[in-house]
Amino acid sequence: MAAKESIGKASAAARAAQSNQYVKRIIEDEELRGSLLAAYLAARSAYGRMSNGKPATKALFEAVGALRDASTALKEPPKRKRRRGGFGRTLMLALVAGVLAVALSESLRSKALDLLFGAEEEFDYSSTTMPAQEAPSSVGAPAS
């Protein structure tokens, strides 16, 4: 009988904890959990120094500061999670893919250059000058 009562009390406590906004914040907010842990460790350090007869002023100030940070974080609305990636990552991926495509594809590269600088004029080159005639070689010729 006592076991059923304790189970009933435990489930009621669990339901109450699930609906408590502060408990939800502690579960969801990693920064808040870090502040609470820092406050706990500083308070534990201060207690240890006091129990050994040493001055604990610095440790107490650290504990108070950490508790103030934790209470401020608990009072503030929860921070929205930032989306990672998104538009910036997609834009960067498209830019890298475009550069690779232009670098690896000769036809795409020529089209891009034509768009940027205009189409190349194709022409046949023919020289209007006569090729220079070689001077007779005097090597091996008898000297006069």
VMD Tcl script that builds the backbone (N, CA, C; Angstrom):
set m [mol new atoms 432]
animate dup $m
set s [atomselect $m all]
$s set {name element resname resid chain x y z} {
  {N N MET 1 A 0.813 -1.183 0.000}
  {CA C MET 1 A 0.000 0.000 0.000}
  {C C MET 1 A 0.860 1.252 0.000}
  {N N ALA 2 A 1.926 1.232 0.791}
  {CA C ALA 2 A 2.825 2.383 0.875}
  {C C ALA 2 A 3.566 2.584 -0.444}
  {N N ALA 3 A 3.843 1.470 -1.142}
  {CA C ALA 3 A 4.544 1.567 -2.425}
  {C C ALA 3 A 3.685 2.278 -3.460}
  {N N LYS 4 A 2.376 1.991 -3.459}
  {CA C LYS 4 A 1.485 2.639 -4.414}
  {C C LYS 4 A 1.374 4.133 -4.136}
  {N N GLU 5 A 1.379 4.500 -2.842}
  {CA C GLU 5 A 1.322 5.918 -2.480}
  {C C GLU 5 A 2.579 6.654 -2.932}
  {N N SER 6 A 3.739 6.012 -2.729}
  {CA C SER 6 A 4.994 6.668 -3.120}
  {C C SER 6 A 5.099 6.791 -4.633}
  {N N ILE 7 A 4.567 5.785 -5.357}
  {CA C ILE 7 A 4.554 5.874 -6.822}
  {C C ILE 7 A 3.632 6.996 -7.265}
  {N N GLY 8 A 2.495 7.116 -6.620}
  {CA C GLY 8 A 1.551 8.189 -6.941}
  {C C GLY 8 A 2.152 9.558 -6.673}
  {N N LYS 9 A 2.880 9.682 -5.549}
  {CA C LYS 9 A 3.533 10.954 -5.213}
  {C C LYS 9 A 4.651 11.270 -6.205}
  {N N ALA 10 A 5.389 10.233 -6.581}
  {CA C ALA 10 A 6.494 10.444 -7.533}
  {C C ALA 10 A 5.967 10.868 -8.895}
  {N N SER 11 A 4.892 10.253 -9.356}
  {CA C SER 11 A 4.347 10.632 -10.664}
  {C C SER 11 A 3.747 12.028 -10.611}
  {N N ALA 12 A 3.141 12.396 -9.477}
  {CA C ALA 12 A 2.607 13.754 -9.324}
  {C C ALA 12 A 3.751 14.771 -9.334}
  {N N ALA 13 A 4.844 14.432 -8.677}
  {CA C ALA 13 A 5.999 15.332 -8.661}
  {C C ALA 13 A 6.603 15.459 -10.060}
  {N N ALA 14 A 6.633 14.356 -10.800}
  {CA C ALA 14 A 7.164 14.396 -12.165}
  {C C ALA 14 A 6.295 15.267 -13.065}
  {N N ARG 15 A 4.971 15.135 -12.912}
  {CA C ARG 15 A 4.052 15.977 -13.707}
  {C C ARG 15 A 4.238 17.452 -13.358}
  {N N ALA 16 A 4.399 17.731 -12.073}
  {CA C ALA 16 A 4.603 19.118 -11.647}
  {C C ALA 16 A 5.917 19.667 -12.200}
  {N N ALA 17 A 6.943 18.855 -12.204}
  {CA C ALA 17 A 8.234 19.300 -12.732}
  {C C ALA 17 A 8.169 19.540 -14.234}
  {N N GLN 18 A 7.416 18.702 -14.943}
  {CA C GLN 18 A 7.289 18.877 -16.397}
  {C C GLN 18 A 6.569 20.160 -16.743}
  {N N SER 19 A 5.647 20.584 -15.912}
  {CA C SER 19 A 4.888 21.794 -16.216}
  {C C SER 19 A 5.563 23.048 -15.658}
  {N N ASN 20 A 6.596 22.900 -14.851}
  {CA C ASN 20 A 7.292 24.043 -14.266}
  {C C ASN 20 A 8.192 24.695 -15.309}
  {N N GLN 21 A 7.998 26.000 -15.538}
  {CA C GLN 21 A 8.762 26.698 -16.571}
  {C C GLN 21 A 10.249 26.783 -16.236}
  {N N TYR 22 A 10.596 26.868 -14.945}
  {CA C TYR 22 A 11.992 26.963 -14.566}
  {C C TYR 22 A 12.725 25.645 -14.804}
  {N N VAL 23 A 12.068 24.560 -14.500}
  {CA C VAL 23 A 12.667 23.244 -14.744}
  {C C VAL 23 A 12.881 23.055 -16.245}
  {N N LYS 24 A 11.889 23.464 -17.063}
  {CA C LYS 24 A 12.037 23.356 -18.517}
  {C C LYS 24 A 13.232 24.174 -19.000}
  {N N ARG 25 A 13.384 25.393 -18.458}
  {CA C ARG 25 A 14.499 26.250 -18.869}
  {C C ARG 25 A 15.844 25.614 -18.518}
  {N N ILE 26 A 15.928 25.020 -17.327}
  {CA C ILE 26 A 17.186 24.391 -16.919}
  {C C ILE 26 A 17.506 23.215 -17.835}
  {N N ILE 27 A 16.498 22.469 -18.212}
  {CA C ILE 27 A 16.711 21.319 -19.087}
  {C C ILE 27 A 17.126 21.767 -20.483}
  {N N GLU 28 A 16.523 22.829 -21.000}
  {CA C GLU 28 A 16.733 23.235 -22.383}
  {C C GLU 28 A 17.922 24.170 -22.582}
  {N N ASP 29 A 18.272 24.988 -21.574}
  {CA C ASP 29 A 19.274 26.042 -21.750}
  {C C ASP 29 A 20.629 25.610 -21.203}
  {N N GLU 30 A 21.541 25.332 -22.090}
  {CA C GLU 30 A 22.868 24.857 -21.680}
  {C C GLU 30 A 23.642 25.947 -20.947}
  {N N GLU 31 A 23.494 27.193 -21.380}
  {CA C GLU 31 A 24.201 28.301 -20.730}
  {C C GLU 31 A 23.724 28.469 -19.281}
  {N N LEU 32 A 22.431 28.338 -19.061}
  {CA C LEU 32 A 21.879 28.433 -17.712}
  {C C LEU 32 A 22.413 27.308 -16.835}
  {N N ARG 33 A 22.466 26.090 -17.375}
  {CA C ARG 33 A 23.021 24.972 -16.603}
  {C C ARG 33 A 24.480 25.233 -16.235}
  {N N GLY 34 A 25.235 25.829 -17.165}
  {CA C GLY 34 A 26.627 26.155 -16.875}
  {C C GLY 34 A 26.746 27.186 -15.765}
  {N N SER 35 A 25.871 28.194 -15.770}
  {CA C SER 35 A 25.889 29.210 -14.714}
  {C C SER 35 A 25.546 28.596 -13.364}
  {N N LEU 36 A 24.548 27.723 -13.348}
  {CA C LEU 36 A 24.174 27.069 -12.097}
  {C C LEU 36 A 25.293 26.162 -11.579}
  {N N LEU 37 A 25.964 25.468 -12.460}
  {CA C LEU 37 A 27.073 24.605 -12.051}
  {C C LEU 37 A 28.224 25.443 -11.493}
  {N N ALA 38 A 28.522 26.575 -12.151}
  {CA C ALA 38 A 29.586 27.454 -11.657}
  {C C ALA 38 A 29.236 28.000 -10.277}
  {N N ALA 39 A 27.973 28.365 -10.075}
  {CA C ALA 39 A 27.540 28.873 -8.771}
  {C C ALA 39 A 27.675 27.789 -7.705}
  {N N TYR 40 A 27.281 26.581 -8.040}
  {CA C TYR 40 A 27.384 25.469 -7.088}
  {C C TYR 40 A 28.839 25.202 -6.710}
  {N N LEU 41 A 29.719 25.159 -7.723}
  {CA C LEU 41 A 31.133 24.877 -7.446}
  {C C LEU 41 A 31.773 25.986 -6.623}
  {N N ALA 42 A 31.426 27.240 -6.909}
  {CA C ALA 42 A 31.985 28.358 -6.137}
  {C C ALA 42 A 31.474 28.323 -4.702}
  {N N ALA 43 A 30.199 28.009 -4.514}
  {CA C ALA 43 A 29.644 27.927 -3.150}
  {C C ALA 43 A 30.283 26.772 -2.384}
  {N N ARG 44 A 30.495 25.667 -3.064}
  {CA C ARG 44 A 31.129 24.511 -2.412}
  {C C ARG 44 A 32.560 24.844 -2.002}
  {N N SER 45 A 33.264 25.583 -2.871}
  {CA C SER 45 A 34.630 25.994 -2.552}
  {C C SER 45 A 34.643 26.936 -1.354}
  {N N ALA 46 A 33.700 27.874 -1.309}
  {CA C ALA 46 A 33.627 28.814 -0.189}
  {C C ALA 46 A 33.328 28.069 1.115}
  {N N TYR 47 A 32.426 27.116 1.056}
  {CA C TYR 47 A 32.098 26.336 2.249}
  {C C TYR 47 A 33.318 25.549 2.729}
  {N N GLY 48 A 34.040 24.960 1.786}
  {CA C GLY 48 A 35.238 24.201 2.152}
  {C C GLY 48 A 36.291 25.082 2.800}
  {N N ARG 49 A 36.473 26.292 2.307}
  {CA C ARG 49 A 37.455 27.211 2.890}
  {C C ARG 49 A 37.008 27.642 4.287}
  {N N MET 50 A 35.719 27.906 4.453}
  {CA C MET 50 A 35.224 28.338 5.774}
  {C C MET 50 A 35.350 27.210 6.784}
  {N N SER 51 A 35.075 25.986 6.367}
  {CA C SER 51 A 35.144 24.864 7.311}
  {C C SER 51 A 36.585 24.558 7.711}
  {N N ASN 52 A 37.563 24.972 6.899}
  {CA C ASN 52 A 38.966 24.776 7.242}
  {C C ASN 52 A 39.530 25.958 8.025}
  {N N GLY 53 A 38.700 26.969 8.272}
  {CA C GLY 53 A 39.157 28.125 9.037}
  {C C GLY 53 A 39.870 29.157 8.183}
  {N N LYS 54 A 39.846 29.022 6.877}
  {CA C LYS 54 A 40.504 29.980 5.987}
  {C C LYS 54 A 39.502 31.041 5.556}
  {N N PRO 55 A 39.986 32.230 5.216}
  {CA C PRO 55 A 39.053 33.259 4.736}
  {C C PRO 55 A 38.470 32.857 3.379}
  {N N ALA 56 A 37.178 33.009 3.235}
  {CA C ALA 56 A 36.490 32.568 2.017}
  {C C ALA 56 A 35.876 33.744 1.266}
  {N N THR 57 A 36.412 34.934 1.454}
  {CA C THR 57 A 35.825 36.131 0.857}
  {C C THR 57 A 35.785 36.040 -0.661}
  {N N LYS 58 A 36.908 35.697 -1.262}
  {CA C LYS 58 A 36.976 35.631 -2.723}
  {C C LYS 58 A 36.025 34.561 -3.265}
  {N N ALA 59 A 36.011 33.403 -2.623}
  {CA C ALA 59 A 35.133 32.318 -3.064}
  {C C ALA 59 A 33.669 32.706 -2.899}
  {N N LEU 60 A 33.346 33.442 -1.831}
  {CA C LEU 60 A 31.961 33.881 -1.637}
  {C C LEU 60 A 31.542 34.870 -2.719}
  {N N PHE 61 A 32.444 35.792 -3.065}
  {CA C PHE 61 A 32.131 36.749 -4.128}
  {C C PHE 61 A 31.936 36.039 -5.466}
  {N N GLU 62 A 32.748 35.030 -5.723}
  {CA C GLU 62 A 32.577 34.256 -6.958}
  {C C GLU 62 A 31.231 33.534 -6.965}
  {N N ALA 63 A 30.854 32.976 -5.820}
  {CA C ALA 63 A 29.575 32.266 -5.732}
  {C C ALA 63 A 28.413 33.231 -5.934}
  {N N VAL 64 A 28.514 34.411 -5.339}
  {CA C VAL 64 A 27.441 35.400 -5.487}
  {C C VAL 64 A 27.339 35.854 -6.945}
  {N N GLY 65 A 28.478 36.095 -7.579}
  {CA C GLY 65 A 28.469 36.503 -8.995}
  {C C GLY 65 A 27.872 35.431 -9.891}
  {N N ALA 66 A 28.234 34.182 -9.637}
  {CA C ALA 66 A 27.700 33.091 -10.450}
  {C C ALA 66 A 26.207 32.913 -10.218}
  {N N LEU 67 A 25.762 33.071 -8.976}
  {CA C LEU 67 A 24.323 32.987 -8.695}
  {C C LEU 67 A 23.572 34.139 -9.353}
  {N N ARG 68 A 24.176 35.329 -9.379}
  {CA C ARG 68 A 23.536 36.474 -10.035}
  {C C ARG 68 A 23.405 36.211 -11.532}
  {N N ASP 69 A 24.466 35.668 -12.138}
  {CA C ASP 69 A 24.401 35.335 -13.566}
  {C C ASP 69 A 23.317 34.297 -13.848}
  {N N ALA 70 A 23.234 33.294 -12.981}
  {CA C ALA 70 A 22.231 32.244 -13.175}
  {C C ALA 70 A 20.819 32.800 -13.016}
  {N N SER 71 A 20.613 33.669 -12.023}
  {CA C SER 71 A 19.264 34.212 -11.829}
  {C C SER 71 A 18.890 35.149 -12.964}
  {N N THR 72 A 19.858 35.914 -13.485}
  {CA C THR 72 A 19.581 36.776 -14.640}
  {C C THR 72 A 19.219 35.931 -15.855}
  {N N ALA 73 A 19.963 34.858 -16.070}
  {CA C ALA 73 A 19.675 33.978 -17.212}
  {C C ALA 73 A 18.315 33.304 -17.050}
  {N N LEU 74 A 17.934 33.012 -15.833}
  {CA C LEU 74 A 16.648 32.359 -15.601}
  {C C LEU 74 A 15.485 33.333 -15.812}
  {N N LYS 75 A 15.695 34.602 -15.511}
  {CA C LYS 75 A 14.650 35.611 -15.674}
  {C C LYS 75 A 14.452 36.015 -17.130}
  {N N GLU 76 A 15.534 35.979 -17.904}
  {CA C GLU 76 A 15.436 36.365 -19.314}
  {C C GLU 76 A 14.663 35.310 -20.091}
  {N N PRO 77 A 14.007 35.731 -21.171}
  {CA C PRO 77 A 13.334 34.719 -21.996}
  {C C PRO 77 A 14.366 33.814 -22.642}
  {N N PRO 78 A 13.983 32.602 -22.937}
  {CA C PRO 78 A 14.965 31.684 -23.541}
  {C C PRO 78 A 15.440 32.203 -24.886}
  {N N LYS 79 A 16.716 32.024 -25.125}
  {CA C LYS 79 A 17.293 32.467 -26.389}
  {C C LYS 79 A 16.874 31.511 -27.492}
  {N N ARG 80 A 16.556 32.102 -28.624}
  {CA C ARG 80 A 16.185 31.258 -29.761}
  {C C ARG 80 A 17.434 30.628 -30.337}
  {N N LYS 81 A 17.296 29.395 -30.725}
  {CA C LYS 81 A 18.431 28.702 -31.322}
  {C C LYS 81 A 18.648 29.243 -32.720}
  {N N ARG 82 A 19.906 29.496 -33.021}
  {CA C ARG 82 A 20.234 29.997 -34.345}
  {C C ARG 82 A 20.305 28.835 -35.314}
  {N N ARG 83 A 19.759 29.087 -36.479}
  {CA C ARG 83 A 19.840 28.051 -37.507}
  {C C ARG 83 A 21.258 28.004 -38.033}
  {N N ARG 84 A 21.748 26.852 -38.150}
  {CA C ARG 84 A 23.099 26.697 -38.700}
  {C C ARG 84 A 22.977 26.466 -40.193}
  {N N GLY 85 A 23.893 27.065 -40.904}
  {CA C GLY 85 A 23.860 26.890 -42.356}
  {C C GLY 85 A 22.913 27.888 -42.959}
  {N N GLY 86 A 21.808 27.418 -43.465}
  {CA C GLY 86 A 20.812 28.297 -44.047}
  {C C GLY 86 A 21.247 28.864 -45.376}
  {N N PHE 87 A 20.890 30.115 -45.616}
  {CA C PHE 87 A 21.120 30.762 -46.897}
  {C C PHE 87 A 22.611 30.940 -47.183}
  {N N GLY 88 A 23.391 31.329 -46.192}
  {CA C GLY 88 A 24.825 31.565 -46.391}
  {C C GLY 88 A 25.562 30.312 -46.841}
  {N N ARG 89 A 25.243 29.204 -46.217}
  {CA C ARG 89 A 25.900 27.948 -46.572}
  {C C ARG 89 A 25.495 27.520 -47.985}
  {N N THR 90 A 24.215 27.697 -48.327}
  {CA C THR 90 A 23.738 27.336 -49.659}
  {C C THR 90 A 24.403 28.207 -50.720}
  {N N LEU 91 A 24.525 29.501 -50.428}
  {CA C LEU 91 A 25.171 30.419 -51.365}
  {C C LEU 91 A 26.636 30.047 -51.571}
  {N N MET 92 A 27.334 29.727 -50.504}
  {CA C MET 92 A 28.742 29.350 -50.606}
  {C C MET 92 A 28.896 28.056 -51.402}
  {N N LEU 93 A 28.027 27.101 -51.177}
  {CA C LEU 93 A 28.087 25.838 -51.911}
  {C C LEU 93 A 27.837 26.067 -53.400}
  {N N ALA 94 A 26.862 26.916 -53.729}
  {CA C ALA 94 A 26.576 27.209 -55.139}
  {C C ALA 94 A 27.753 27.927 -55.794}
  {N N LEU 95 A 28.391 28.829 -55.061}
  {CA C LEU 95 A 29.545 29.553 -55.604}
  {C C LEU 95 A 30.710 28.600 -55.881}
  {N N VAL 96 A 30.994 27.717 -54.958}
  {CA C VAL 96 A 32.090 26.749 -55.146}
  {C C VAL 96 A 31.774 25.819 -56.312}
  {N N ALA 97 A 30.531 25.362 -56.400}
  {CA C ALA 97 A 30.146 24.477 -57.501}
  {C C ALA 97 A 30.271 25.201 -58.844}
  {N N GLY 98 A 29.889 26.464 -58.888}
  {CA C GLY 98 A 30.005 27.234 -60.129}
  {C C GLY 98 A 31.446 27.421 -60.555}
  {N N VAL 99 A 32.316 27.740 -59.609}
  {CA C VAL 99 A 33.740 27.923 -59.928}
  {C C VAL 99 A 34.340 26.610 -60.431}
  {N N LEU 100 A 34.008 25.508 -59.777}
  {CA C LEU 100 A 34.519 24.214 -60.231}
  {C C LEU 100 A 34.010 23.867 -61.629}
  {N N ALA 101 A 32.744 24.150 -61.889}
  {CA C ALA 101 A 32.184 23.840 -63.212}
  {C C ALA 101 A 32.882 24.653 -64.297}
  {N N VAL 102 A 33.130 25.925 -64.035}
  {CA C VAL 102 A 33.811 26.776 -65.026}
  {C C VAL 102 A 35.259 26.314 -65.209}
  {N N ALA 103 A 35.904 25.937 -64.110}
  {CA C ALA 103 A 37.299 25.522 -64.201}
  {C C ALA 103 A 37.463 24.195 -64.941}
  {N N LEU 104 A 36.501 23.287 -64.782}
  {CA C LEU 104 A 36.649 21.956 -65.356}
  {C C LEU 104 A 36.033 21.792 -66.744}
  {N N SER 105 A 35.132 22.658 -67.139}
  {CA C SER 105 A 34.454 22.512 -68.421}
  {C C SER 105 A 34.911 23.612 -69.379}
  {N N GLU 106 A 35.574 23.196 -70.451}
  {CA C GLU 106 A 36.093 24.175 -71.410}
  {C C GLU 106 A 34.966 24.900 -72.139}
  {N N SER 107 A 33.898 24.190 -72.479}
  {CA C SER 107 A 32.801 24.849 -73.195}
  {C C SER 107 A 32.089 25.852 -72.285}
  {N N LEU 108 A 31.912 25.498 -71.014}
  {CA C LEU 108 A 31.290 26.428 -70.078}
  {C C LEU 108 A 32.193 27.636 -69.835}
  {N N ARG 109 A 33.481 27.392 -69.764}
  {CA C ARG 109 A 34.440 28.474 -69.573}
  {C C ARG 109 A 34.392 29.447 -70.748}
  {N N SER 110 A 34.327 28.922 -71.993}
  {CA C SER 110 A 34.293 29.805 -73.157}
  {C C SER 110 A 32.980 30.584 -73.203}
  {N N LYS 111 A 31.873 29.954 -72.800}
  {CA C LYS 111 A 30.603 30.671 -72.755}
  {C C LYS 111 A 30.645 31.800 -71.727}
  {N N ALA 112 A 31.244 31.514 -70.571}
  {CA C ALA 112 A 31.338 32.542 -69.526}
  {C C ALA 112 A 32.216 33.695 -69.994}
  {N N LEU 113 A 33.318 33.395 -70.634}
  {CA C LEU 113 A 34.194 34.452 -71.145}
  {C C LEU 113 A 33.500 35.254 -72.241}
  {N N ASP 114 A 32.731 34.573 -73.102}
  {CA C ASP 114 A 31.979 35.276 -74.138}
  {C C ASP 114 A 30.951 36.222 -73.518}
  {N N LEU 115 A 30.313 35.786 -72.437}
  {CA C LEU 115 A 29.341 36.652 -71.774}
  {C C LEU 115 A 30.014 37.861 -71.128}
  {N N LEU 116 A 31.181 37.629 -70.547}
  {CA C LEU 116 A 31.868 38.720 -69.864}
  {C C LEU 116 A 32.537 39.698 -70.819}
  {N N PHE 117 A 33.230 39.188 -71.810}
  {CA C PHE 117 A 34.055 40.035 -72.664}
  {C C PHE 117 A 33.572 40.126 -74.100}
  {N N GLY 118 A 32.513 39.475 -74.430}
  {CA C GLY 118 A 32.027 39.473 -75.801}
  {C C GLY 118 A 32.621 38.307 -76.569}
  {N N ALA 119 A 31.921 37.939 -77.642}
  {CA C ALA 119 A 32.367 36.790 -78.430}
  {C C ALA 119 A 33.657 37.130 -79.162}
  {N N GLU 120 A 34.499 36.133 -79.293}
  {CA C GLU 120 A 35.743 36.331 -80.033}
  {C C GLU 120 A 35.439 36.413 -81.520}
  {N N GLU 121 A 36.186 37.259 -82.182}
  {CA C GLU 121 A 36.047 37.333 -83.635}
  {C C GLU 121 A 36.930 36.258 -84.227}
  {N N GLU 122 A 36.353 35.469 -85.080}
  {CA C GLU 122 A 37.148 34.437 -85.728}
  {C C GLU 122 A 37.559 34.933 -87.091}
  {N N PHE 123 A 38.815 34.778 -87.375}
  {CA C PHE 123 A 39.313 35.226 -88.677}
  {C C PHE 123 A 40.474 34.337 -89.076}
  {N N ASP 124 A 40.756 34.380 -90.355}
  {CA C ASP 124 A 41.911 33.662 -90.882}
  {C C ASP 124 A 43.043 34.664 -91.035}
  {N N TYR 125 A 44.162 34.298 -90.557}
  {CA C TYR 125 A 45.311 35.191 -90.630}
  {C C TYR 125 A 46.170 34.785 -91.819}
  {N N SER 126 A 46.463 35.743 -92.629}
  {CA C SER 126 A 47.412 35.487 -93.713}
  {C C SER 126 A 48.409 36.634 -93.725}
  {N N SER 127 A 49.639 36.293 -93.860}
  {CA C SER 127 A 50.710 37.273 -93.803}
  {C C SER 127 A 50.776 38.042 -95.124}
  {N N THR 128 A 51.021 39.306 -95.043}
  {CA C THR 128 A 51.163 40.129 -96.247}
  {C C THR 128 A 52.618 40.358 -96.595}
  {N N THR 129 A 53.496 39.920 -95.779}
  {CA C THR 129 A 54.920 40.093 -96.057}
  {C C THR 129 A 55.486 38.801 -96.591}
  {N N MET 130 A 56.536 38.934 -97.329}
  {CA C MET 130 A 57.218 37.759 -97.868}
  {C C MET 130 A 58.141 37.219 -96.805}
  {N N PRO 131 A 58.267 35.919 -96.757}
  {CA C PRO 131 A 59.211 35.388 -95.788}
  {C C PRO 131 A 60.634 35.815 -96.169}
  {N N ALA 132 A 61.408 36.111 -95.186}
  {CA C ALA 132 A 62.786 36.545 -95.418}
  {C C ALA 132 A 63.572 35.376 -95.990}
  {N N GLN 133 A 64.384 35.696 -97.044}
  {CA C GLN 133 A 65.208 34.643 -97.630}
  {C C GLN 133 A 66.449 34.496 -96.797}
  {N N GLU 134 A 66.846 33.265 -96.702}
  {CA C GLU 134 A 68.028 33.004 -95.894}
  {C C GLU 134 A 69.255 33.427 -96.695}
  {N N ALA 135 A 70.174 33.992 -95.979}
  {CA C ALA 135 A 71.437 34.367 -96.594}
  {C C ALA 135 A 72.226 33.108 -96.879}
  {N N PRO 136 A 72.949 33.079 -97.985}
  {CA C PRO 136 A 73.730 31.871 -98.283}
  {C C PRO 136 A 74.714 31.604 -97.175}
  {N N SER 137 A 74.834 30.381 -96.886}
  {CA C SER 137 A 75.720 29.983 -95.798}
  {C C SER 137 A 77.149 30.013 -96.252}
  {N N SER 138 A 78.002 30.621 -95.481}
  {CA C SER 138 A 79.412 30.688 -95.835}
  {C C SER 138 A 80.207 29.622 -95.115}
  {N N VAL 139 A 79.547 28.798 -94.393}
  {CA C VAL 139 A 80.244 27.739 -93.672}
  {C C VAL 139 A 80.539 26.625 -94.673}
  {N N GLY 140 A 81.736 26.227 -94.677}
  {CA C GLY 140 A 82.133 25.153 -95.567}
  {C C GLY 140 A 82.409 25.638 -96.989}
  {N N ALA 141 A 82.205 26.888 -97.287}
  {CA C ALA 141 A 82.489 27.413 -98.631}
  {C C ALA 141 A 83.959 27.800 -98.688}
  {N N PRO 142 A 84.583 27.636 -99.879}
  {CA C PRO 142 A 86.009 28.009 -99.972}
  {C C PRO 142 A 86.162 29.512 -99.823}
  {N N ALA 143 A 87.168 29.867 -99.108}
  {CA C ALA 143 A 87.447 31.279 -98.891}
  {C C ALA 143 A 88.159 31.851 -100.103}
  {N N SER 144 A 87.834 33.050 -100.476}
  {CA C SER 144 A 88.527 33.615 -101.625}
  {C C SER 144 A 89.480 34.678 -101.247}
}
mol reanalyze $m
mol bondsrecalc $m
mol representation Tube
mol addrep $m
